[in-house]
């Protein structure tokens, strides 16, 4: 940045400056089969949902509720309960005293009363476990990956349990957790052609930081 305020940590990594927003936690709550937000999220893009089931469970066919500028909640076809937090690259004026930081366009970048979220792990490699022909034209593909589940991490679910439309194909993606083995399993129910070695959806984990 050419001017303004900049903080670096002990590893010389920029942790706060006056040009870019941090990933902040807008609120956190319990969920079961999805959840409604206490207030609408007004960002044009869907907010990031980081979730953690109480025990072994699944995220299946996630759907955002609302529309750009008015996101009101999310649905999970699986009824496994747990906790989640909503994160976005914007801040809220929450603290009654302390420090706030705006960018050149008057966008609030930082408020010392708003907790931040820290990305803790990104997993890009999957182990292909095979495919099963469940009916005519329908296949179920399965992968797994080692993941830091027992460390208390929350997983970004926006990209891991959605429908995947394509050319002459339609797929439903779900994701299961196993705490004992620290393994995440992805299951793709597919109508049409799909290559088992062409699954590249990343797993992103984060934790809220007070």
C-alpha positions in Angstrom: 0.0 0.0 0.0 1.2 3.5 -0.7 -0.1 5.2 2.5 -2.3 4.5 5.6 -1.9 2.1 8.4 -0.2 -1.3 8.3 0.4 -4.0 11.0 2.7 -7.0 10.6 3.1 -10.0 12.9 6.3 -11.6 14.2 6.7 -13.5 10.9 6.5 -10.2 8.9 3.1 -11.1 7.6 0.6 -8.2 7.1 -2.3 -8.8 9.5 -4.1 -5.5 9.1 -3.9 -2.6 6.7 -6.0 0.3 5.4 -6.7 -1.1 2.0 -8.0 -4.7 2.4 -10.7 -6.1 4.6 -10.0 -9.0 7.0 -12.2 -12.1 7.1 -14.5 -11.3 10.0 -17.1 -13.3 11.9 -20.5 -11.6 11.5 -22.2 -14.0 14.0 -22.2 -17.6 15.1 -25.0 -19.9 16.2 -26.3 -23.5 16.3 -27.8 -25.3 13.3 -29.9 -28.4 12.6 -31.0 -28.9 9.1 -29.7 -25.4 8.3 -30.4 -22.1 10.0 -31.9 -18.6 9.6 -29.7 -15.6 10.0 -30.6 -13.2 12.9 -30.4 -10.3 10.4 -30.1 -10.4 6.6 -26.5 -10.3 5.1 -26.4 -7.4 2.7 -23.3 -8.4 0.6 -23.8 -9.0 -3.1 -22.1 -12.3 -2.9 -23.3 -15.1 -0.6 -21.7 -15.0 2.9 -19.1 -17.7 3.7 -20.6 -20.4 6.0 -18.1 -22.3 8.2 -19.7 -25.2 10.0 -18.8 -28.0 12.5 -21.1 -30.9 13.3 -21.3 -32.1 16.9 -20.4 -35.6 16.0 -20.0 -37.8 12.9 -22.4 -36.3 10.4 -22.9 -34.9 6.9 -23.5 -31.8 4.9 -25.8 -32.7 2.0 -27.2 -30.5 -0.8 -26.6 -27.1 0.9 -28.8 -24.3 -0.4 -28.5 -20.6 0.4 -31.7 -18.7 1.2 -32.3 -15.2 0.0 -30.8 -13.2 -2.9 -27.9 -10.8 -3.4 -28.1 -8.0 -0.9 -30.6 -10.0 1.3 -29.2 -13.4 2.3 -31.5 -14.8 5.0 -30.2 -18.3 5.8 -29.2 -21.7 4.6 -30.6 -25.3 4.3 -28.8 -28.6 4.8 -30.7 -31.8 3.9 -28.9 -33.7 6.6 -30.3 -33.1 10.1 -27.0 -33.5 11.9 -26.8 -30.6 14.4 -23.7 -28.5 15.1 -22.4 -25.0 15.3 -21.5 -22.5 12.5 -20.3 -19.0 11.9 -20.9 -16.6 9.1 -17.8 -14.8 7.7 -17.3 -12.0 5.2 -14.7 -9.6 4.0 -16.4 -6.7 5.7 -16.6 -5.3 9.3 -19.4 -4.1 11.5 -19.3 -1.1 13.9 -19.7 -3.1 17.1 -17.2 -1.8 19.7 -18.2 1.1 21.9 -14.5 2.2 22.1 -11.2 1.3 20.6 -10.1 1.5 16.9 -11.9 1.5 13.6 -10.3 1.6 10.1 -11.8 2.6 6.8 -10.5 2.4 3.3 -10.4 5.3 0.8 -14.0 4.6 -0.2 -15.3 4.9 3.4 -15.8 1.1 3.6 -15.3 -0.1 7.2 -12.4 -2.5 7.2 -11.7 -3.1 10.9 -13.5 -2.7 14.2 -11.7 -4.0 17.3 -15.0 -5.4 18.6 -15.5 -7.7 15.7 -13.8 -11.1 15.9 -11.8 -12.3 12.9 -11.7 -15.7 11.2 -8.3 -17.4 10.5 -7.9 -19.9 7.7 -6.2 -22.9 9.3 -6.0 -25.5 6.6 -6.6 -26.0 2.9 -6.8 -29.5 1.5 -6.8 -30.0 -2.3 -6.0 -33.7 -2.7 -8.6 -36.5 -2.7 -8.3 -40.3 -2.6 -10.6 -41.9 -5.2 -12.4 -44.9 -3.6 -14.4 -46.0 -6.6 -17.8 -45.8 -8.2 -21.1 -47.8 -8.0 -23.7 -48.0 -10.7 -26.9 -47.6 -8.6 -29.4 -47.6 -11.5 -29.5 -47.1 -15.3 -27.4 -44.0 -16.1 -26.8 -43.1 -12.4 -23.4 -43.5 -10.6 -22.2 -42.8 -7.2 -18.5 -41.7 -6.9 -16.7 -41.6 -3.6 -13.5 -39.9 -2.4 -11.9 -39.2 1.0 -9.3 -37.0 2.4 -7.5 -36.6 5.8 -8.6 -33.5 7.6 -8.0 -31.8 10.9 -11.5 -32.4 12.3 -10.7 -33.2 15.9 -8.7 -29.9 16.2 -11.9 -27.9 16.4 -11.8 -26.5 12.9 -14.9 -25.3 11.0 -15.2 -26.3 7.3 -16.4 -24.0 4.6 -19.5 -25.6 3.2 -20.5 -23.2 0.4 -18.6 -25.3 -2.2 -18.7 -28.9 -0.9 -22.3 -29.8 -0.8 -24.0 -28.2 -3.7 -25.7 -29.4 -6.9 -23.2 -29.5 -9.8 -25.0 -28.9 -13.1 -23.1 -29.6 -16.3 -23.3 -30.5 -20.0 -25.5 -33.6 -20.3 -25.0 -34.4 -16.6 -26.3 -33.4 -13.2 -24.7 -34.2 -9.9 -25.5 -33.9 -6.2 -22.5 -33.6 -3.9 -22.5 -34.4 -0.2 -19.7 -34.5 2.5 -19.4 -36.7 5.6 -17.3 -36.2 8.7 -15.6 -38.9 10.8 -14.0 -37.5 13.9 -12.3 -40.8 15.1 -10.3 -41.1 11.9 -10.0 -37.4 11.0 -11.4 -38.2 7.5 -13.8 -36.3 5.3 -15.7 -38.3 2.7 -17.2 -36.8 -0.5 -20.0 -38.6 -2.3 -21.1 -37.5 -5.8 -24.4 -38.8 -7.1 -24.2 -38.3 -10.8 -26.4 -38.7 -13.8 -24.3 -38.8 -17.0 -20.6 -39.1 -17.6 -18.0 -38.2 -14.9 -14.3 -39.1 -14.5 -13.4 -40.4 -11.1 -10.0 -38.8 -11.2 -11.3 -35.3 -12.0 -12.6 -34.2 -8.6 -10.8 -31.0 -7.5 -13.1 -29.3 -4.9 -10.9 -27.9 -2.1 -11.6 -28.2 1.6 -11.1 -25.0 3.5 -11.0 -24.9 7.3 -11.0 -21.9 9.6 -11.4 -20.9 13.3 -12.9 -17.7 14.8 -10.3 -15.6 16.7 -11.6 -13.3 19.5 
